[in-house]
Amino acid sequence: MVKIQAPGESPRTKRIFNVLGNIVRPLMNSLMGKTWKGFENLPQGGYILCPNHLTEIDPLVVGHAVYSHGRLPRWMAKESLFKPPVLGWILRETGQIPVARSAAGAGDSLKASKKVLDAGGVVVIYPEGTLTRDPNLWPMVGRTGAARLALQTGAPVIPMAHWGDQELLPRYSKKMYLFPRKHVTVSVGQPVDLDDLRNGPRTRKVLEEATERIMASITELQAEIRGETPPSKPWDPSEHGQARTGRSFENPDK
C-alpha cells in the first residue's frame, strides 16, 4: 500500500489515483523488473520533474516510480489526449494539465502548473517535447517550457533518466516485446542549479541556458545508467531535416 504524501489533495483525487495505481503498478511489475536510484533527491514540496522521453510507455514508467514514492504526478500533456472519452476523463479527473499550441493556451498551461506547484504538487514535463529523434535514443535538444516554468515559479527542477522500457515498447512501435521479461532503470539526480538565472530577466538566452543545463543533467544520468559516453552535442532535429513532431519525423513533408 502506497502512503500518499499529498495533504492538499481532495479525497476524490486520492481515490481515483489509488484505483489507477492498483491497476497500473501490478501490471508494470509483471511486465518489467525495476531498479530505482536516487529517489532520496526528490523534495518534499512542489517540484518540476524532467525525464527523458524514449517511448510511448514512458509515462507509465515515470508514473509508477513517482506514485510508488508517495506523490501524485501531474503531466503537461498535449490537449488532444484529453479528447478520447475514457482517457480524457481519467486525465481530467486526475488533474493533468492540457497543453495547447496557441500562445494563450500555453499561458493557461503555465498558470495551471504553477497552481499545482504552489500546492506542493509534482509537475512532470518532458523537456524534449516529444520522443527523442536521436538514432541512439540519447536525449535531444530541449524546449524551453520547463525552464520557463521553473524561472517563473522558483520551483526546483529535478532531472530523471530511465533506460530499458524501449525494449518492451520500441519508439513508435505498435508491438510490445514481452519475452524475455525486460528491466528498466530509473535514476533521479540532484536539482538542476538555476539560481544564477532566477532573478534576472527571462530572455531567450537565459531560457536556452537553463534548458541546456536541464538536458545536460538528464543526459549525464542516462549515460551513467547505460555505461556509455553520450554525444558531445545533443541531437537537433532541425539540423537533420527532421520534423519536431509526428511519427514520420524522418521526412517533415509526411
N, C-alpha and C positions, 0 to 999 in steps of 0.2 A: 504494500500500500504506500503510495507516494504522499508525503506530507507537503501540502502546498503552502508555500511561503508567500501569500498574496493577500494580506489583510484588507486591501482596498477593493477586492473583487466581490461582486454580488454572489449570493448563494446560487442563483440560477447559472451564472457563468461557470462557477466552480463545478456544478453538477454536470454541465454539458462537457466540459473538459475532462471530467472524471470518466464519463461514459466513453468518450472518444479514446482516452488514454487506456481504458480497459480493453479496447478493441485493438488499438494500434501497437501497444507495447508487446503483447504476446505474439502478434503477427511478426513484428520486426525481430523479436528474439528467435522466432522459429526460422526466419529466412537468413539471418546473419549473426555470426559471432561479433563481439564488440570489444574494443579497448578504448576507454575514455581517459584522457590525460589532461592535467592542468585545470580541472574544473574548480579548484580552490581559488582560481583567479577571477571567478565570477563575483561581481559586487553584490551586496545585499539589496541595494536600492535600484533605481532605474538605470538601465544601460542600453547601448546600441550594440547588437551582436552582428558582426560582419563575417559570414562564412564564404568560402569559395563555392563555385557552382559547377558541378561536374555532370550531373544527370538529373532527370526529372523526378527521381525518387529522393533527391536531397532534402526537401522539406520534411519528409517523414524521418529521415536520419537525424536531422538537426532537432526537430520537434521532440523525438523520442529522448534524445540526450538532455535537452533543456527541461522538459517536463519531469523526467526521472530525477532531476536535481531540484525539484520543488518549485519551478517557476512556470508561468503560463505565457508562452511566446505569442507575440503578435507580428505577423509578417506584413511588410509593404508589398502588396501583390497587384498585378495588373487587373484593372477593373473588369476585363472580360471574364475573369474567373468567377465573378460574383453573379453572372447571368444564368448559368445552369441551375435548375430548381434545387436539387439536393445539395450540391456543392456550394451554391450561393447561400443557401440557408445556413449551412454549417459555418461558412466564413463570416456571415453577418452576426450570427448568434455567439460566436467566439470572439467578436471584436476585432477581426482582421481589418487591415487598412487598405482600401482600394486606391490604386494609383492611376490617374488619368493622364492622357498625353498632353492635354491643354495646360497652359500656364496656370489658369485659375484652378484647375483640378489638382495640379501639383502642389499649389499653395494649401489647398484643403487637406491634402495628404500629410503635409508637414505639420499643420495645426493638429490633426488627429494624432499624429505620432508624438508630438510634444505633450499632449494631454496624457497619453499612456506613460511617458517618461516621468512627467511631473507626479503621477500617482505611484511611482516606484515600480513601473512595469518594464517589460523587456520588449524591445522592438528589433526585429530581425530584418536586416537589409542585405541583399546580395549586391555588393558594390559594383560587380561587373555588369549588372543589369539583365543578364541572360546567361545561358550556358556558355562556358568558355569556348572560344574558337581556336585556341591553341591546339595544334595537332597532337601534342603530347600531354594535353589536359593540365598544363600549368595555368595558374591564374593570369588572366589577360589584363589589359589596361582597364582601369575602373572608371566609373562615372562619379559625378561629384555629389550625388544625393545624400549619401551617408555623411560626408564631410560637412555639407551644408547644415544638416540636422544637428550634428554634433556641435558645430560652432554657434548655432542659434540657441541651443538649449543648455550647453555646458555639460551635457551627459557624457560619460566615459564611453569610448569605443573599444570593444573587446574583439580582437581577431580570433577567428576559428578556422581550422582546416580539417578536412576529412579526406580519406582515401580508402577505396575498396568497394564502395557502393556502385561504382561504374562497372564493376564486373558482374553484378547482379542485373543491372539495367543499364546497358551502354547508352551513351549520349544519343538522344532522339530515337532510340530503338523502340520497337513495338513488342519486343520479345524479352522476357526475363529468363535468365540462365540460373536455374535453381540448384543445379548439381555440378560439381560438389558445392557444399554449403560455403558461402562466402564469409569474409571477415572485414569489418570496417573499423578503422581507427579514427577517432575524433579527438582533436587536440585544441585546447584553449590557451591563448597567450596572455601576457600582461597587457594592460590598457595601452593603447597607442598614445604616445606623447604628442599632444597637440597644444600644450599650454602656451607656447610662444605665439600661437596663431589665434588664440581665442579673443584677445582684447582689441585687436586692430580691425580695420575694415575688411569685409569679406569679399575681396576682389577675386577675379577669376584665377589669378596667380596663386592666391592663398588657398583657394578651394582645391586647385590642382595639386599643390604641395601636400595638403592634408590627405588627399586621395592617394597620392603616391606613397605616403607613409603607411596608410591603411593597407594598401595592396602589398607593400613590401613585407609587412608583418605577417600577412596571410601566407605569402609565398615562402617565407622563412619557416613557418610552421609546417607547411606541406613538404618542403624539402627535407625536414627532419623526419617526418613520417615515412617518406619514400626512400630516404637514404640516398638521395641523388642531388646533383647540383642543378639549380634552376637556370634558365636562360639569363644572360646578362641584361637583357632588355625584355620587358613583358610584351607579349603578342598584341599587336594593334590591328584590328580587322581592316581599318581604312588603308593601311599600308599594303594589304594583301588582296585588295579587291573584293572584300567580303562584306555582305550585309550585316549590320549590327543586330538585327532581329530576324526571326523566322527560321524555319528548319532548313531552307535551301540557302544557307549562308555562303556557300561556295560560289554562288552566282547571284549577285544582287538583282539581276533582272527577272529572276524567277518569282 
